[in-house]
Structures are given as C-alpha cells and as structure tokens.
Amino acid sequence: MRVVIATCSVDYSGRLDAHLPLATRLLMVKADGSVLVHSDGGSYKPLNWMSPPCRLVVEEAEGPDAEHGVREVWTVQNTKTDDRLVVRIHEIVADHSAELGVDPGLVKDGVEAHLQKLLAEQIDLLGPGHQLVRREYPTAIGPVDIMAKDPSGVSVAVEIKRRGDIDGVEQLTRYLELLNRDPLLAPVRGVFAAQEIKPQARVLATDRDIRCVVLDYDAMRGLDDVESRLF
C-alpha cells in the first residue's frame, strides 16, 4: 500500500463529472489496484475513488498544468469502462509505502459465527430450493460467509452480520464485484443477512440489487416457542 499526503485537485469523469478543488488530502493506492481520496473528516468514506480493475499512470506535469504549479498528474483509468480519475498534485507532504501482506479478514464475534453456522444448516431460510456450496468461500480479498446456489443454479453470496449497516453492504458489494469476474461463477447474486438491518443499509442494498434477509436468532436456535406467542 502507498499512502500519500498531498496538496491536490481531483477530477472524476464517467457516469457523472465531479471536481474537488485544491486542498491537502490523503491518497491511498492499494495492492488490489484501488485508489482512494480522503479528507480529514467524513469518517471512513473517501471523497472519491476508483475501484479495480483500473490502471494508475503517474506523469510529470507539462504545459498548462506545470504553469499552474502542478508537479505530478495521476491518471486512474478503469480498464472496463470510460471512468477516469485525474489527480493533479501540487505538493507532496508525505509519501510512504509498505507491504501489508495477506489480511486474515474480519474475525466474527460469537453471535455472527453462530449465525453463519446455523444458516448453513438451515439454508432454506434463503428460500425453498437453495443449496449450500460452502461456508467461508475464499476470495482474494477475504472469505465470503456463505456461498450457495438458488433453485435455478445461480450462485448466491451471503454476507452475515449481527447488525446490518452500510459497511456490511459495501463489504458484500466488493465481494460481488470480484466474484462476478469469474466466468465459472457469474452471475453471482448477493444476500445481506442480519438480525437487524438499518434502513439506510436496506436502501443501499436494494439499489445494488442485493436481497436483504432478517434472521431470527432465537428461532434458528430452536428457542422461539411459536405456540406461546400472542400474535
């Protein structure tokens, strides 16, 4: 990973056009090819970014750019679409690179791990006719909680959370982008499963054609006595 703090402006073109005026920002270049532009605020979300597959080209500024104080021009081009991110760097404050190695992935808490085990055993909770392929399906960016097949044989990637928020949807989106590049798996559909799904996460999942499933932990453990309910 390369981490650069620089005074820069950023222009994005593609499905829409966006401009970030000159300011000091954090630029992250990850080993998977993604490039992210962060400010000192906004929590985890970058101001703009380019997800792989993409190609980064760094060139010395020339012509009008050089005349306006630009030192380097970073061009990040998506290799499958016309989406492009252009970063014009005026000054580099810090520049550091490090090899992070293979990440073991997020370690689930006890409830999430148990939910995964129970859902694998009760895969029909995803719908009649679903079949389990395996738990912890490996990918280059971490394991998918559950890989299954729907009744028509289409692959289904399931991300399981105790409380489902936007981060979980983003995580599943990254898995789906990667899995759908594999011709032996594609198309791969997504299911976001949790005990509780926040409204914002549900809206984002629906927008990305990801199905949401609410899990009843007590019922899955056999602790929910349906006959004792008032309604």
PyMOL commands that set and color helices and strands:
alter all, ss='L'
color gray80, all
select helices_A, chain A and resi 63-67+110-121+123-126+166-179+199-207+217-220+226-228
alter helices_A, ss='H'
color red, helices_A
select strands_A, chain A and resi 2-13+18-29+35-38+48-50+54-60+72-78+84-97+131-137+144-149+155-164+188-197+210-214
alter strands_A, ss='S'
color yellow, strands_A
deselect
rebuild
show_as cartoon
